[in-house]
Amino acid sequence: MEKRFWWERDDLCYVDGRLSFAGHDVSTLAQQTAGPLYLYSADRITANLQRLTRALEQTGSAHQIYYAMKANRFEPLLDMVARTGLCGVDICSPGELDRALTSGFAPQQISFTGTGVSNADLDRLLQQPGVHINCDSIGMIRRIGERRPGSSIGIRVNPAMGTGYDESEKLTYSGNGTTKFGIYREQWDEALAVAHKYGLTVDTLHFHVGCGYLSGQLGQWERAVEACALFLKDLPDVTTVNIGGGLGLPHRADDAPLDFDQWADILARHIGNKSPYLGLTIAVEPGDFIVKDAGMLILSVGDVEMKRDTLFAYVNGGFNLAPEPAFYDLPCEPAACILPADNDPLVAVTIAGNINEALDIWAKDHPMPKLAEGDHIAFINAGGYASAMASNHCMRGEATERLL
């Protein structure tokens, strides 16, 4: 297949000038739907799970994938993921627990990692004894001990170093600045003492140091993994190291995909079969990597107008439908659903949403074919943290979701 655009692949490409996704003509699907449309590919989600499984097999250790539901909680998608049998599910609220159970995940397939966990949250979670809970604070350890002494828990640690997409501070959960996540080395002895007081067995070491890291960030990510592995010497009963999520995928043309061979080797050397800690299970809880490039958001052009020296194309959906581009500078790449037959040169277009806020810009000076009212634009990489984070700002939150 000859690629014209950097994001094209076998299941996402132009066929005779028309955008095809998961074997479907995107423009046709958009015309059949009123308003904004999210599309998700079941086959791509399964393929991503299989790619991650093969990478984990290279570590030489037992492994477990948990899909991070917060990335996308669309019920047909969750039902499909549960049916694959390739993963469990990572949750971060009691509401997500309920959704996981109704989607077909057994309690033993569910891992909870949350922050700011209230007593009411804990009481709900502890009603399902099979759910594994990773504690984010010393207070959480104590409160579980008071409610269920002698049980098993995980502890999330903060190594005070991490990385994220493009080394963004907003996407680095563990760095120079103190963050709300996990237990630091300075409070580690106290955390273990509280667990011991209530007879709690710490069977899982958990860490999650950033979001969206790619090959360029693997050096810094390895330093964080190495720092987290040092906590293991104080955990004689640990059986699992949960490395969190954060595995990234390309958002821009110059992004190099994550090198899974290098990623797996880092894990093998620090907590896998090349490390001193043999026999551990490596768990991972990605959301983005599994669903983001398996989804897109389709919007229609309502107006095209030149303002001063800028050509604007206005679409019928804004940043409230996919907040990550505005909040975290993780762009959703715009792609015309139909290319002109005459192969005219692309022009620079600024694509604006319909939310009455200055930051509601999808892309600036983006190369696009000539656009007209009624045309459709697909926004690539909207499978994760788009609909799940959407709001009804300006009462423009209505959209349709469809699993292909």
FENRAFEN-V173459 format. One record per residue. N is the residue number from 1. D_LAST is the distance of its C-alpha to the last C-alpha in Angstrom with 1 decimal. Layout:
# FENRAFEN-V173459
N_D_LAST ; N_D_LAST
This chain:
# FENRAFEN-V173459
1_22.2 ; 2_24.3 ; 3_23.1 ; 4_24.3 ; 5_22.8 ; 6_23.0 ; 7_19.3 ; 8_18.0 ; 9_16.8 ; 10_15.5 ; 11_11.8 ; 12_12.8 ; 13_15.7 ; 14_17.6 ; 15_17.9 ; 16_21.0 ; 17_21.0 ; 18_17.5 ; 19_14.9 ; 20_12.0 ; 21_9.0 ; 22_6.9 ; 23_8.8 ; 24_8.3 ; 25_11.4 ; 26_11.1 ; 27_14.3 ; 28_13.5 ; 29_10.6 ; 30_13.2 ; 31_15.9 ; 32_14.3 ; 33_14.2 ; 34_17.5 ; 35_18.0 ; 36_16.1 ; 37_12.3 ; 38_10.3 ; 39_6.9 ; 40_5.8 ; 41_5.0 ; 42_6.0 ; 43_8.2 ; 44_9.9 ; 45_10.7 ; 46_12.2 ; 47_14.0 ; 48_15.4 ; 49_16.7 ; 50_18.3 ; 51_19.9 ; 52_21.4 ; 53_22.6 ; 54_24.4 ; 55_26.0 ; 56_27.3 ; 57_28.7 ; 58_30.9 ; 59_32.7 ; 60_34.3 ; 61_33.7 ; 62_31.8 ; 63_28.7 ; 64_26.2 ; 65_23.0 ; 66_22.2 ; 67_19.0 ; 68_20.4 ; 69_18.7 ; 70_20.3 ; 71_17.8 ; 72_14.9 ; 73_15.6 ; 74_12.6 ; 75_13.2 ; 76_10.0 ; 77_9.5 ; 78_13.2 ; 79_13.2 ; 80_10.8 ; 81_13.1 ; 82_16.1 ; 83_15.2 ; 84_15.2 ; 85_18.8 ; 86_18.9 ; 87_20.0 ; 88_21.6 ; 89_21.1 ; 90_23.3 ; 91_24.3 ; 92_26.8 ; 93_27.7 ; 94_28.5 ; 95_25.7 ; 96_23.2 ; 97_25.1 ; 98_24.5 ; 99_20.8 ; 100_20.7 ; 101_22.9 ; 102_20.9 ; 103_17.7 ; 104_19.6 ; 105_21.3 ; 106_25.0 ; 107_27.6 ; 108_28.7 ; 109_25.2 ; 110_25.5 ; 111_27.4 ; 112_28.7 ; 113_29.7 ; 114_30.8 ; 115_33.6 ; 116_36.0 ; 117_35.5 ; 118_37.7 ; 119_39.7 ; 120_37.5 ; 121_34.4 ; 122_36.3 ; 123_37.4 ; 124_33.9 ; 125_32.7 ; 126_35.7 ; 127_35.1 ; 128_32.6 ; 129_34.9 ; 130_32.3 ; 131_30.5 ; 132_31.8 ; 133_33.1 ; 134_33.8 ; 135_36.7 ; 136_36.7 ; 137_40.3 ; 138_43.7 ; 139_43.7 ; 140_40.5 ; 141_42.1 ; 142_45.2 ; 143_43.4 ; 144_41.4 ; 145_44.8 ; 146_46.5 ; 147_43.9 ; 148_43.1 ; 149_45.9 ; 150_45.6 ; 151_41.8 ; 152_39.6 ; 153_37.9 ; 154_36.4 ; 155_37.9 ; 156_36.1 ; 157_38.5 ; 158_38.8 ; 159_40.4 ; 160_41.2 ; 161_39.3 ; 162_35.7 ; 163_33.5 ; 164_30.2 ; 165_28.4 ; 166_31.2 ; 167_33.6 ; 168_33.0 ; 169_35.2 ; 170_32.6 ; 171_30.2 ; 172_33.0 ; 173_33.5 ; 174_36.6 ; 175_39.2 ; 176_42.6 ; 177_42.1 ; 178_42.1 ; 179_38.7 ; 180_37.8 ; 181_35.9 ; 182_37.6 ; 183_41.2 ; 184_43.3 ; 185_45.9 ; 186_48.6 ; 187_47.5 ; 188_46.5 ; 189_49.8 ; 190_49.7 ; 191_46.1 ; 192_47.2 ; 193_50.4 ; 194_48.5 ; 195_46.2 ; 196_49.4 ; 197_51.2 ; 198_48.6 ; 199_48.2 ; 200_44.6 ; 201_43.2 ; 202_41.2 ; 203_38.8 ; 204_36.2 ; 205_36.8 ; 206_34.0 ; 207_33.6 ; 208_31.1 ; 209_32.7 ; 210_30.2 ; 211_26.8 ; 212_25.1 ; 213_27.8 ; 214_27.6 ; 215_30.2 ; 216_32.8 ; 217_32.9 ; 218_33.2 ; 219_37.0 ; 220_37.2 ; 221_34.5 ; 222_36.6 ; 223_39.6 ; 224_37.8 ; 225_36.8 ; 226_40.4 ; 227_41.7 ; 228_39.5 ; 229_40.5 ; 230_44.1 ; 231_43.4 ; 232_42.9 ; 233_46.7 ; 234_47.2 ; 235_44.6 ; 236_46.1 ; 237_43.6 ; 238_40.4 ; 239_37.8 ; 240_34.8 ; 241_34.2 ; 242_31.1 ; 243_30.5 ; 244_28.1 ; 245_25.1 ; 246_25.3 ; 247_24.0 ; 248_23.1 ; 249_21.1 ; 250_22.3 ; 251_22.3 ; 252_24.9 ; 253_26.0 ; 254_28.9 ; 255_27.1 ; 256_27.5 ; 257_24.7 ; 258_25.9 ; 259_28.2 ; 260_27.1 ; 261_30.3 ; 262_32.5 ; 263_30.5 ; 264_30.9 ; 265_34.5 ; 266_35.3 ; 267_34.0 ; 268_36.0 ; 269_39.1 ; 270_39.2 ; 271_37.7 ; 272_36.7 ; 273_38.7 ; 274_40.8 ; 275_41.8 ; 276_44.6 ; 277_42.1 ; 278_41.2 ; 279_39.2 ; 280_36.9 ; 281_33.3 ; 282_31.2 ; 283_28.4 ; 284_25.9 ; 285_23.7 ; 286_21.3 ; 287_18.6 ; 288_18.2 ; 289_18.2 ; 290_15.3 ; 291_12.8 ; 292_14.5 ; 293_13.6 ; 294_10.0 ; 295_9.7 ; 296_11.4 ; 297_13.3 ; 298_14.0 ; 299_17.6 ; 300_20.1 ; 301_23.6 ; 302_26.3 ; 303_29.4 ; 304_30.7 ; 305_34.2 ; 306_36.7 ; 307_38.5 ; 308_41.4 ; 309_40.1 ; 310_36.4 ; 311_33.8 ; 312_31.4 ; 313_28.0 ; 314_27.1 ; 315_23.6 ; 316_22.5 ; 317_21.5 ; 318_23.5 ; 319_23.9 ; 320_23.4 ; 321_19.6 ; 322_19.7 ; 323_23.2 ; 324_23.3 ; 325_24.3 ; 326_27.2 ; 327_28.1 ; 328_27.8 ; 329_27.6 ; 330_24.2 ; 331_23.0 ; 332_19.6 ; 333_20.2 ; 334_20.1 ; 335_18.9 ; 336_19.7 ; 337_17.0 ; 338_19.8 ; 339_22.8 ; 340_26.2 ; 341_27.3 ; 342_30.7 ; 343_29.5 ; 344_31.5 ; 345_32.0 ; 346_29.9 ; 347_31.6 ; 348_31.6 ; 349_29.8 ; 350_29.7 ; 351_26.5 ; 352_27.5 ; 353_25.7 ; 354_27.0 ; 355_28.4 ; 356_32.2 ; 357_32.7 ; 358_33.9 ; 359_31.4 ; 360_28.5 ; 361_28.0 ; 362_24.7 ; 363_26.6 ; 364_30.2 ; 365_31.4 ; 366_28.0 ; 367_28.1 ; 368_26.1 ; 369_26.7 ; 370_28.8 ; 371_26.8 ; 372_27.5 ; 373_26.9 ; 374_23.6 ; 375_21.9 ; 376_18.6 ; 377_18.2 ; 378_15.3 ; 379_16.4 ; 380_15.3 ; 381_15.4 ; 382_14.4 ; 383_12.2 ; 384_15.5 ; 385_18.5 ; 386_17.2 ; 387_16.0 ; 388_17.9 ; 389_21.1 ; 390_20.7 ; 391_23.8 ; 392_25.1 ; 393_27.7 ; 394_29.4 ; 395_27.4 ; 396_24.5 ; 397_21.9 ; 398_19.8 ; 399_16.1 ; 400_12.8 ; 401_9.9 ; 402_6.3 ; 403_3.8 ; 404_0.0
